[in-house]
Amino acid sequence: MPGSPDRDRVRLLYILAASHSGSTLLAMLLGSHPDVCTVGEMKHTSIGDVNRYRCSCGALIRECAFWTAVTDDVRSQGIEFEVGRGLTDFASHAPDAAKRLLKPLHRGRAMELVRDVGLACVPGWGRHYAAVQARNAAMAAAVCRRSGRRIIVDSSKIGVRLKFLLRNPRFDVRIVRLVRDGRAVALTYMDPALYADAANPERRGGGQGGSRESERLPLERAAHEWRRSNEEAALLLRTVSRDRWLELRYEDLCADPAATLAKAFAFAGVDPSKASTDFRAHQHHVVGNGMRLDATSEIRLDARWRTALGQGDLVRFDAVAGDLNRQLGYAQVTA
């Protein structure tokens, strides 16, 4: 894909994290700055029934005036786009062989070279890849234009997606690695409806309600998922210049939002004094975690894992991921 002049590049803040680490909260807080916008997860997957999925503004996403305007903007450039169909995701709608190659998480330089060589051999991959890159850039630019901001936050979290976006000449990518205690994250995987969705049960599942029973994981697998996501982040960041990424902790964001956001905004290159923690005072059009549909701007540490996980659960988590959790600064505790 041909390069663009520097003035046309969009600065993209990419949140790299395990799922349910507080990325939607962070994205909405960042998007409350007058120079920053967010639509949450730009990859637009895991939406379910798009006809029933609600934008964070409360409207059905296909009826949302903001998303209608963005769609028209992107299509006016001759680029296929439809909100909620995953057209900005590299794996969605890719050739079947490419989907298989894209499934593993980022595995470091050597294995990523193997992945790239394999993808290059898949018929149709090059055309698909170029189209997805163009679509991501067009959508990001349209969102910035419609919101009047110059920086966009993508809370998609996935390492392989980030790897590809770093190669897009129309983006100036900066990375925020967000870390959260693995025991808290594992609990959200065990029951995402209760521990990682909207407070109002009727607004869960993208605004459709439901128990999300099919998504629940046993504790050992939940611990493994958290571990692999953080291992992926560490491996990917070894390939990125140190001045292009910042590490934040979910717990610090909740304990001192102003100070944590000041670090993030300084890193992004905007004035930290213009920050606001009253993120519900701004209208957002966010796709992602169900907390986007809650009504309060209260920032409160969710530490329910301390009472929800018993001693046996903590021992089993520790066997799978305790060493990495401690490396990231989280002390071992007993129930």
C-alpha positions as CSV (number, residue, x, y, z in Angstrom):
1,M,0.0,0.0,0.0
2,P,1.5,3.4,-0.9
3,G,2.7,5.7,1.8
4,S,1.0,9.0,2.8
5,P,2.6,12.3,3.7
6,D,3.2,12.7,7.4
7,R,0.5,15.4,7.7
8,D,-2.1,12.8,6.7
9,R,-1.0,10.1,9.2
10,V,-3.4,9.4,12.0
11,R,-1.8,9.0,15.5
12,L,-3.2,5.7,16.9
13,L,-3.0,4.8,20.6
14,Y,-3.3,1.1,20.7
15,I,-4.2,-0.6,24.0
16,L,-2.3,-3.9,24.3
17,A,-3.7,-6.1,27.0
18,A,-5.4,-9.3,28.0
19,S,-9.2,-9.1,27.6
20,H,-11.1,-7.6,30.6
21,S,-8.0,-5.7,31.9
22,G,-9.8,-2.4,31.9
23,S,-9.2,-1.4,28.3
24,T,-12.7,0.0,27.7
25,L,-12.5,2.2,30.8
26,L,-9.1,3.4,29.8
27,A,-10.2,4.1,26.2
28,M,-13.2,6.1,27.3
29,L,-11.2,8.1,29.7
30,L,-8.6,8.8,27.0
31,G,-11.4,9.6,24.6
32,S,-12.7,12.3,27.0
33,H,-9.7,14.5,26.1
34,P,-10.5,17.2,23.6
35,D,-7.7,16.0,21.3
36,V,-8.5,12.3,21.5
37,C,-11.3,10.1,20.3
38,T,-12.2,6.4,20.6
39,V,-14.7,3.9,19.2
40,G,-13.3,1.2,21.5
41,E,-12.4,-2.0,19.6
42,M,-11.7,-0.9,16.0
43,K,-11.6,-4.6,14.9
44,H,-15.4,-4.8,15.2
45,T,-15.7,-8.5,16.0
46,S,-17.6,-10.4,18.8
47,I,-20.6,-8.2,18.3
48,G,-23.1,-11.0,17.9
49,D,-26.4,-10.0,16.3
50,V,-25.4,-6.7,14.8
51,N,-29.1,-5.8,14.3
52,R,-29.5,-5.8,18.1
53,Y,-26.1,-4.5,19.2
54,R,-26.1,-1.1,20.9
55,C,-23.6,1.7,20.5
56,S,-22.4,3.2,23.8
57,C,-24.6,6.2,22.9
58,G,-27.6,3.9,23.5
59,A,-28.8,3.7,19.9
60,L,-28.8,0.5,17.9
61,I,-25.4,0.6,16.2
62,R,-26.9,0.4,12.7
63,E,-29.2,3.3,13.6
64,C,-26.5,5.4,15.3
65,A,-26.1,8.8,13.5
66,F,-22.4,8.9,14.2
67,W,-21.7,5.4,12.8
68,T,-23.9,6.2,9.8
69,A,-21.8,9.2,9.0
70,V,-18.6,7.3,9.4
71,T,-19.9,4.6,7.1
72,D,-20.9,7.1,4.5
73,D,-17.5,8.8,4.8
74,V,-15.5,5.6,4.3
75,R,-17.7,4.4,1.4
76,S,-17.3,7.7,-0.3
77,Q,-13.7,6.7,-0.8
78,G,-14.7,3.6,-2.7
79,I,-13.9,1.4,0.3
80,E,-16.3,-1.4,1.4
81,F,-17.4,-0.8,5.0
82,E,-20.2,-1.9,7.3
83,V,-20.2,-1.4,11.0
84,G,-20.1,-4.6,13.1
85,R,-19.1,-7.0,10.3
86,G,-15.4,-7.3,11.3
87,L,-14.2,-5.8,8.0
88,T,-11.4,-4.0,9.9
89,D,-10.2,-7.3,11.4
90,F,-7.4,-9.1,9.6
91,A,-8.7,-12.6,10.3
92,S,-12.4,-12.0,9.5
93,H,-13.3,-12.7,5.9
94,A,-9.7,-13.8,5.2
95,P,-8.9,-16.9,3.1
96,D,-9.3,-20.1,5.3
97,A,-5.6,-20.9,5.2
98,A,-4.8,-17.4,6.4
99,K,-7.3,-17.7,9.2
100,R,-5.5,-20.7,10.5
101,L,-2.1,-19.0,10.3
102,L,-3.5,-15.9,12.1
103,K,-5.0,-17.9,15.0
104,P,-1.9,-18.2,17.2
105,L,-0.9,-15.3,19.4
106,H,2.3,-13.3,18.7
107,R,5.3,-15.6,19.3
108,G,8.3,-13.4,18.9
109,R,10.5,-12.4,15.9
110,A,11.4,-15.8,14.6
111,M,7.9,-17.3,14.7
112,E,6.4,-14.2,13.3
113,L,8.7,-14.4,10.3
114,V,7.4,-18.0,9.8
115,R,3.9,-16.7,10.0
116,D,4.6,-13.9,7.5
117,V,6.2,-16.3,5.0
118,G,3.2,-18.7,5.3
119,L,0.7,-15.9,4.8
120,A,2.6,-14.7,1.7
121,C,2.0,-18.1,0.2
122,V,-1.8,-18.0,0.7
123,P,-3.7,-17.1,-2.5
124,G,-5.7,-13.9,-1.9
125,W,-4.0,-12.9,1.3
126,G,-2.1,-10.0,-0.2
127,R,-5.2,-8.4,-1.6
128,H,-7.2,-9.0,1.6
129,Y,-4.4,-7.6,3.8
130,A,-4.1,-4.4,1.7
131,A,-7.9,-3.9,1.8
132,V,-8.1,-4.3,5.6
133,Q,-5.2,-1.9,6.1
134,A,-6.8,0.7,3.8
135,R,-10.2,0.2,5.6
136,N,-8.6,0.6,9.1
137,A,-6.9,3.8,8.0
138,A,-10.1,5.2,6.3
139,M,-12.3,4.4,9.3
140,A,-9.8,6.0,11.8
141,A,-9.5,9.1,9.7
142,A,-13.3,9.3,9.4
143,V,-13.8,8.9,13.1
144,C,-11.3,11.7,13.8
145,R,-12.9,14.0,11.3
146,R,-16.4,13.4,12.6
147,S,-15.3,13.9,16.2
148,G,-13.0,16.8,15.5
149,R,-10.1,15.0,17.2
150,R,-6.6,14.2,16.0
151,I,-5.7,11.1,17.9
152,I,-7.7,7.8,18.0
153,V,-7.6,5.0,20.6
154,D,-8.0,1.4,19.6
155,S,-8.8,-0.9,22.5
156,S,-8.7,-4.1,20.4
157,K,-5.9,-5.5,22.6
158,I,-4.7,-8.3,20.2
159,G,-1.0,-8.5,19.5
160,V,-1.1,-9.8,16.0
161,R,-3.4,-7.0,15.0
162,L,-1.0,-4.5,16.5
163,K,1.9,-6.0,14.5
164,F,0.1,-5.3,11.3
165,L,-1.0,-1.8,12.2
166,L,2.6,-0.9,13.0
167,R,3.3,-1.6,9.4
168,N,0.6,0.7,8.1
169,P,2.2,3.9,6.7
170,R,-1.0,5.9,7.4
171,F,-0.7,5.3,11.1
172,D,1.7,6.8,13.7
173,V,1.3,4.1,16.3
174,R,1.9,4.5,20.0
175,I,1.2,1.6,22.4
176,V,-0.2,1.6,25.9
177,R,0.4,-1.8,27.6
178,L,-2.3,-2.2,30.2
179,V,-1.7,-4.8,33.0
180,R,-4.2,-6.1,35.5
181,D,-3.8,-8.8,38.3
182,G,-4.3,-12.1,36.6
183,R,-6.6,-13.4,39.3
184,A,-9.1,-10.6,38.6
185,V,-8.9,-11.3,34.9
186,A,-9.2,-15.1,35.3
187,L,-12.5,-14.5,37.2
188,T,-13.9,-12.5,34.3
189,Y,-13.2,-15.4,31.9
190,M,-14.9,-17.7,34.3
191,D,-18.2,-15.7,34.3
192,P,-18.0,-12.8,31.8
193,A,-21.6,-11.7,32.2
194,L,-21.3,-11.2,35.9
195,Y,-17.7,-9.9,36.1
196,A,-17.0,-8.3,32.8
197,D,-20.1,-6.7,31.4
198,A,-22.7,-4.0,32.0
199,A,-24.0,-3.7,35.6
200,N,-27.6,-3.9,34.3
201,P,-28.2,-7.5,33.3
202,E,-30.6,-6.3,30.5
203,R,-27.7,-4.4,28.9
204,R,-25.2,-7.3,28.9
205,G,-24.3,-9.1,25.7
206,G,-24.0,-5.9,23.6
207,G,-27.3,-4.6,25.0
208,Q,-29.2,-7.8,24.2
209,G,-29.0,-9.4,27.7
210,G,-28.1,-13.0,28.2
211,S,-25.8,-15.1,30.5
212,R,-22.9,-15.6,28.0
213,E,-22.8,-19.1,29.3
214,S,-21.0,-20.4,26.2
215,E,-18.0,-18.1,26.9
216,R,-17.3,-19.3,30.4
217,L,-13.9,-20.9,30.9
218,P,-12.7,-23.2,33.7
219,L,-10.1,-21.6,36.0
220,E,-7.0,-23.3,34.6
221,R,-7.8,-22.3,31.1
222,A,-8.7,-18.8,32.2
223,A,-5.3,-18.5,33.9
224,H,-3.6,-19.8,30.8
225,E,-5.5,-17.3,28.6
226,W,-4.3,-14.4,30.8
227,R,-0.7,-15.7,30.8
228,R,-0.5,-16.2,27.1
229,S,-1.9,-12.6,26.4
230,N,0.7,-11.1,28.7
231,E,3.5,-13.2,27.2
232,E,2.3,-12.1,23.8
233,A,2.5,-8.5,24.8
234,A,6.0,-8.9,26.2
235,L,7.3,-10.6,23.0
236,L,5.8,-8.1,20.7
237,L,7.1,-5.1,22.7
238,R,10.7,-6.5,22.3
239,T,10.3,-5.6,18.6
240,V,9.2,-2.0,19.3
241,S,11.4,1.0,20.2
242,R,11.1,1.8,24.0
243,D,9.9,5.3,23.4
244,R,6.9,4.1,21.5
245,W,5.2,2.3,24.4
246,L,4.0,3.0,27.9
247,E,3.0,0.5,30.6
248,L,0.0,1.3,32.8
249,R,-1.7,-0.7,35.6
250,Y,-5.4,-1.1,35.9
251,E,-5.1,-0.8,39.7
252,D,-3.2,2.5,39.4
253,L,-5.8,3.9,37.0
254,C,-8.5,3.1,39.6
255,A,-6.5,4.4,42.6
256,D,-5.3,7.6,41.0
257,P,-7.0,8.3,37.7
258,A,-5.7,11.8,37.3
259,A,-2.1,10.9,37.7
260,T,-2.3,7.8,35.6
261,L,-4.1,9.7,32.8
262,A,-1.5,12.5,33.0
263,K,1.2,9.9,32.1
264,A,-0.8,8.6,29.2
265,F,-1.6,12.0,27.8
266,A,2.0,13.2,28.0
267,F,3.0,10.0,26.2
268,A,0.4,10.6,23.5
269,G,1.6,14.2,23.0
270,V,-1.4,16.1,24.2
271,D,-1.9,18.5,27.1
272,P,-2.6,16.5,30.3
273,S,-4.2,19.5,32.0
274,K,-7.2,19.2,29.6
275,A,-8.0,15.7,30.9
276,S,-11.4,14.8,32.4
277,T,-12.3,11.8,34.5
278,D,-16.0,12.4,34.1
279,F,-16.0,10.3,30.9
280,R,-19.8,9.9,30.9
281,A,-20.2,13.7,30.4
282,H,-18.9,13.1,26.8
283,Q,-20.9,11.2,24.3
284,H,-18.9,8.2,23.0
285,H,-19.6,5.7,20.2
286,V,-17.8,2.7,21.6
287,V,-17.8,-0.9,20.6
288,G,-16.5,-3.5,23.1
289,N,-16.9,-4.3,26.8
290,G,-20.4,-3.9,28.2
291,M,-19.3,-1.4,30.8
292,R,-19.6,1.2,28.0
293,L,-23.4,1.0,28.5
294,D,-23.3,1.7,32.3
295,A,-24.5,5.1,33.5
296,T,-21.9,6.1,36.1
297,S,-18.5,7.8,35.7
298,E,-17.4,6.4,39.0
299,I,-13.9,4.8,38.8
300,R,-13.8,2.0,41.3
301,L,-11.3,-0.9,41.7
302,D,-13.0,-4.2,40.9
303,A,-11.3,-6.6,43.3
304,R,-14.2,-9.1,43.6
305,W,-11.7,-11.9,42.9
306,R,-10.6,-11.6,46.6
307,T,-13.9,-13.0,47.8
308,A,-15.1,-14.9,44.7
309,L,-12.0,-17.1,44.5
310,G,-11.4,-19.7,47.2
311,Q,-8.1,-21.1,48.5
312,G,-8.3,-24.0,46.0
313,D,-8.9,-21.6,43.1
314,L,-5.9,-19.5,44.1
315,V,-3.7,-22.5,44.3
316,R,-4.8,-23.7,40.9
317,F,-4.2,-20.2,39.4
318,D,-0.8,-20.0,41.0
319,A,0.2,-23.3,39.4
320,V,-0.6,-22.0,35.9
321,A,0.3,-18.3,36.1
322,G,1.4,-17.3,39.6
323,D,5.0,-16.8,38.6
324,L,4.2,-14.3,35.8
325,N,1.6,-12.6,38.1
326,R,4.4,-12.0,40.6
327,Q,6.8,-10.8,37.9
328,L,4.2,-8.2,37.0
329,G,4.2,-7.0,40.7
330,Y,1.2,-8.8,42.1
331,A,1.8,-10.4,45.5
332,Q,0.7,-13.9,46.2
333,V,-2.2,-14.1,48.7
334,T,-4.3,-16.7,50.4
335,A,-8.1,-16.7,50.6
